[in-house]
């Protein structure tokens, strides 16, 4: 017999609830959604503050992340979750850093290294969600969005 075949006995009323794998997977998709909201917050400010030669690049990232956010929110809602509308403190910090940078120097293609670092963090959040064994539908959505991020990065950052 395998140890998992033996029931775990707890004193009456103290049985620990077992985590629901579906809820854990949805939590990870919700984390991706928040990460994307944070990116949108930063890119929104980046578009506002960018020099003309970089504005199209910033807008491309903003448009892509906005489309991803809509899809992720719809998936979460369809799965019975309320999609966050505000993101995390990191999104606010992103906006503040871009604002402060614009006071002292141009916000242009030199910022692309920071953009790439931020996108790598977003991709890590996606990968963590994918590694949790998502449904076929969720995995396809996450994979497609990851590929779009990677393509946009490779198009604008070598």
MODELLER restraints for C-alpha pairs under 7 A, 6 or more apart:
rsr = mdl.restraints
at = mdl.atoms
rsr.add(forms.Gaussian(group=physical.xy_distance, feature=features.Distance(at['CA:25:A'], at['CA:129:A']), mean=6.72, stdev=0.5))
rsr.add(forms.Gaussian(group=physical.xy_distance, feature=features.Distance(at['CA:25:A'], at['CA:132:A']), mean=6.18, stdev=0.5))
rsr.add(forms.Gaussian(group=physical.xy_distance, feature=features.Distance(at['CA:25:A'], at['CA:134:A']), mean=6.30, stdev=0.5))
rsr.add(forms.Gaussian(group=physical.xy_distance, feature=features.Distance(at['CA:28:A'], at['CA:129:A']), mean=4.95, stdev=0.5))
rsr.add(forms.Gaussian(group=physical.xy_distance, feature=features.Distance(at['CA:29:A'], at['CA:129:A']), mean=5.93, stdev=0.5))
rsr.add(forms.Gaussian(group=physical.xy_distance, feature=features.Distance(at['CA:32:A'], at['CA:125:A']), mean=5.63, stdev=0.5))
rsr.add(forms.Gaussian(group=physical.xy_distance, feature=features.Distance(at['CA:32:A'], at['CA:126:A']), mean=5.82, stdev=0.5))
rsr.add(forms.Gaussian(group=physical.xy_distance, feature=features.Distance(at['CA:33:A'], at['CA:69:A']), mean=6.15, stdev=0.5))
rsr.add(forms.Gaussian(group=physical.xy_distance, feature=features.Distance(at['CA:33:A'], at['CA:72:A']), mean=6.00, stdev=0.5))
rsr.add(forms.Gaussian(group=physical.xy_distance, feature=features.Distance(at['CA:33:A'], at['CA:73:A']), mean=6.99, stdev=0.5))
rsr.add(forms.Gaussian(group=physical.xy_distance, feature=features.Distance(at['CA:34:A'], at['CA:84:A']), mean=6.83, stdev=0.5))
rsr.add(forms.Gaussian(group=physical.xy_distance, feature=features.Distance(at['CA:34:A'], at['CA:87:A']), mean=4.72, stdev=0.5))
rsr.add(forms.Gaussian(group=physical.xy_distance, feature=features.Distance(at['CA:34:A'], at['CA:88:A']), mean=6.57, stdev=0.5))
rsr.add(forms.Gaussian(group=physical.xy_distance, feature=features.Distance(at['CA:35:A'], at['CA:87:A']), mean=6.97, stdev=0.5))
rsr.add(forms.Gaussian(group=physical.xy_distance, feature=features.Distance(at['CA:35:A'], at['CA:122:A']), mean=6.07, stdev=0.5))
rsr.add(forms.Gaussian(group=physical.xy_distance, feature=features.Distance(at['CA:36:A'], at['CA:65:A']), mean=6.15, stdev=0.5))
rsr.add(forms.Gaussian(group=physical.xy_distance, feature=features.Distance(at['CA:36:A'], at['CA:69:A']), mean=6.17, stdev=0.5))
rsr.add(forms.Gaussian(group=physical.xy_distance, feature=features.Distance(at['CA:37:A'], at['CA:69:A']), mean=6.71, stdev=0.5))
rsr.add(forms.Gaussian(group=physical.xy_distance, feature=features.Distance(at['CA:37:A'], at['CA:86:A']), mean=6.83, stdev=0.5))
rsr.add(forms.Gaussian(group=physical.xy_distance, feature=features.Distance(at['CA:37:A'], at['CA:87:A']), mean=5.01, stdev=0.5))
rsr.add(forms.Gaussian(group=physical.xy_distance, feature=features.Distance(at['CA:38:A'], at['CA:87:A']), mean=5.33, stdev=0.5))
rsr.add(forms.Gaussian(group=physical.xy_distance, feature=features.Distance(at['CA:38:A'], at['CA:88:A']), mean=6.42, stdev=0.5))
rsr.add(forms.Gaussian(group=physical.xy_distance, feature=features.Distance(at['CA:38:A'], at['CA:90:A']), mean=6.22, stdev=0.5))
rsr.add(forms.Gaussian(group=physical.xy_distance, feature=features.Distance(at['CA:38:A'], at['CA:91:A']), mean=3.85, stdev=0.5))
rsr.add(forms.Gaussian(group=physical.xy_distance, feature=features.Distance(at['CA:39:A'], at['CA:91:A']), mean=6.53, stdev=0.5))
rsr.add(forms.Gaussian(group=physical.xy_distance, feature=features.Distance(at['CA:40:A'], at['CA:62:A']), mean=5.76, stdev=0.5))
rsr.add(forms.Gaussian(group=physical.xy_distance, feature=features.Distance(at['CA:40:A'], at['CA:65:A']), mean=6.11, stdev=0.5))
rsr.add(forms.Gaussian(group=physical.xy_distance, feature=features.Distance(at['CA:40:A'], at['CA:66:A']), mean=6.52, stdev=0.5))
rsr.add(forms.Gaussian(group=physical.xy_distance, feature=features.Distance(at['CA:41:A'], at['CA:91:A']), mean=5.37, stdev=0.5))
rsr.add(forms.Gaussian(group=physical.xy_distance, feature=features.Distance(at['CA:41:A'], at['CA:95:A']), mean=6.33, stdev=0.5))
rsr.add(forms.Gaussian(group=physical.xy_distance, feature=features.Distance(at['CA:42:A'], at['CA:91:A']), mean=6.13, stdev=0.5))
rsr.add(forms.Gaussian(group=physical.xy_distance, feature=features.Distance(at['CA:42:A'], at['CA:94:A']), mean=4.91, stdev=0.5))
rsr.add(forms.Gaussian(group=physical.xy_distance, feature=features.Distance(at['CA:42:A'], at['CA:95:A']), mean=4.91, stdev=0.5))
rsr.add(forms.Gaussian(group=physical.xy_distance, feature=features.Distance(at['CA:43:A'], at['CA:58:A']), mean=6.13, stdev=0.5))
rsr.add(forms.Gaussian(group=physical.xy_distance, feature=features.Distance(at['CA:43:A'], at['CA:61:A']), mean=6.92, stdev=0.5))
rsr.add(forms.Gaussian(group=physical.xy_distance, feature=features.Distance(at['CA:43:A'], at['CA:62:A']), mean=5.34, stdev=0.5))
rsr.add(forms.Gaussian(group=physical.xy_distance, feature=features.Distance(at['CA:44:A'], at['CA:62:A']), mean=6.44, stdev=0.5))
rsr.add(forms.Gaussian(group=physical.xy_distance, feature=features.Distance(at['CA:45:A'], at['CA:95:A']), mean=5.70, stdev=0.5))
rsr.add(forms.Gaussian(group=physical.xy_distance, feature=features.Distance(at['CA:45:A'], at['CA:98:A']), mean=6.72, stdev=0.5))
rsr.add(forms.Gaussian(group=physical.xy_distance, feature=features.Distance(at['CA:46:A'], at['CA:58:A']), mean=6.29, stdev=0.5))
rsr.add(forms.Gaussian(group=physical.xy_distance, feature=features.Distance(at['CA:46:A'], at['CA:98:A']), mean=6.41, stdev=0.5))
rsr.add(forms.Gaussian(group=physical.xy_distance, feature=features.Distance(at['CA:47:A'], at['CA:55:A']), mean=5.53, stdev=0.5))
rsr.add(forms.Gaussian(group=physical.xy_distance, feature=features.Distance(at['CA:47:A'], at['CA:58:A']), mean=5.41, stdev=0.5))
rsr.add(forms.Gaussian(group=physical.xy_distance, feature=features.Distance(at['CA:47:A'], at['CA:59:A']), mean=5.88, stdev=0.5))
rsr.add(forms.Gaussian(group=physical.xy_distance, feature=features.Distance(at['CA:49:A'], at['CA:102:A']), mean=6.42, stdev=0.5))
rsr.add(forms.Gaussian(group=physical.xy_distance, feature=features.Distance(at['CA:49:A'], at['CA:107:A']), mean=6.39, stdev=0.5))
rsr.add(forms.Gaussian(group=physical.xy_distance, feature=features.Distance(at['CA:50:A'], at['CA:107:A']), mean=4.80, stdev=0.5))
rsr.add(forms.Gaussian(group=physical.xy_distance, feature=features.Distance(at['CA:50:A'], at['CA:108:A']), mean=5.79, stdev=0.5))
rsr.add(forms.Gaussian(group=physical.xy_distance, feature=features.Distance(at['CA:51:A'], at['CA:106:A']), mean=6.55, stdev=0.5))
rsr.add(forms.Gaussian(group=physical.xy_distance, feature=features.Distance(at['CA:51:A'], at['CA:107:A']), mean=5.80, stdev=0.5))
rsr.add(forms.Gaussian(group=physical.xy_distance, feature=features.Distance(at['CA:51:A'], at['CA:108:A']), mean=5.40, stdev=0.5))
rsr.add(forms.Gaussian(group=physical.xy_distance, feature=features.Distance(at['CA:53:A'], at['CA:108:A']), mean=6.79, stdev=0.5))
rsr.add(forms.Gaussian(group=physical.xy_distance, feature=features.Distance(at['CA:54:A'], at['CA:108:A']), mean=5.06, stdev=0.5))
rsr.add(forms.Gaussian(group=physical.xy_distance, feature=features.Distance(at['CA:54:A'], at['CA:109:A']), mean=5.57, stdev=0.5))
rsr.add(forms.Gaussian(group=physical.xy_distance, feature=features.Distance(at['CA:68:A'], at['CA:145:A']), mean=6.70, stdev=0.5))
rsr.add(forms.Gaussian(group=physical.xy_distance, feature=features.Distance(at['CA:73:A'], at['CA:83:A']), mean=5.23, stdev=0.5))
rsr.add(forms.Gaussian(group=physical.xy_distance, feature=features.Distance(at['CA:76:A'], at['CA:82:A']), mean=6.67, stdev=0.5))
rsr.add(forms.Gaussian(group=physical.xy_distance, feature=features.Distance(at['CA:76:A'], at['CA:83:A']), mean=6.07, stdev=0.5))
rsr.add(forms.Gaussian(group=physical.xy_distance, feature=features.Distance(at['CA:77:A'], at['CA:83:A']), mean=6.39, stdev=0.5))
rsr.add(forms.Gaussian(group=physical.xy_distance, feature=features.Distance(at['CA:112:A'], at['CA:157:A']), mean=6.73, stdev=0.5))
rsr.add(forms.Gaussian(group=physical.xy_distance, feature=features.Distance(at['CA:116:A'], at['CA:153:A']), mean=6.73, stdev=0.5))
rsr.add(forms.Gaussian(group=physical.xy_distance, feature=features.Distance(at['CA:123:A'], at['CA:146:A']), mean=6.38, stdev=0.5))
rsr.add(forms.Gaussian(group=physical.xy_distance, feature=features.Distance(at['CA:126:A'], at['CA:142:A']), mean=6.45, stdev=0.5))
rsr.add(forms.Gaussian(group=physical.xy_distance, feature=features.Distance(at['CA:126:A'], at['CA:146:A']), mean=6.96, stdev=0.5))
rsr.add(forms.Gaussian(group=physical.xy_distance, feature=features.Distance(at['CA:130:A'], at['CA:139:A']), mean=6.02, stdev=0.5))
rsr.add(forms.Gaussian(group=physical.xy_distance, feature=features.Distance(at['CA:130:A'], at['CA:142:A']), mean=6.89, stdev=0.5))
